[in-house]
Amino acid sequence: STDEFLISDAGVLKRLDASLIGGTNTPAFALRKAANQSTVANTNTLITWSNADIDTDSGFNNANDSWTVPAGKGGKYNLSLNLGFSYGTRFIAQIRKGGSDFLAVDGEDGSNNAAIGANFVVDLTAGDVLTTYYYSVTSTGVLRYQNNAGQYVTRFEGFKLL
């Protein structure tokens, strides 16, 4: 009555229930901005998030712009941080865990509309609080939320792998 796979273990056939393979990749979250955010030069600044397009386990806290790993949901996670900005300067995007530096990506572009982003595979523990920051070197401008209607360029997303 269930889908099963047959596997060979040292020549002995064994049945494996298909429901045990893979996972649902939850918890999962996808945060985005709903408006541009003015940037400040030479300062670590908290990125504000206004929308949670996905938040399967209610980890998003809009009051402090963070996502918290739910109880019992520690493990390996894929995290993605992408930022669009409007000015040509060096720009650093950061993910902090519990208020301490955790991950960063560093980029520079001489154009007016640029973007940086990265994906990370990391170990997280239940209760870990993730926040995002940017650091703009020597220049001010705008952290952009979209290119055209519905094309969101500044996003923070993640999901559990294992």
Secondary structure, 3 states (H helix, E strand, C coil): CCCEEEEEECCEEEEEEHHHCCCCCCCEEEEECCCCEECCECCEEECCCCEEEEECCCCEECCCCEEECCCCCCEEEEEEEEEEECCCCEEEEEEEECCEEEEEEEEECCCCCEEEEEEEEEEECCCCEEEEEEEECCCCCEEECECCCCCECCEEEEEECC
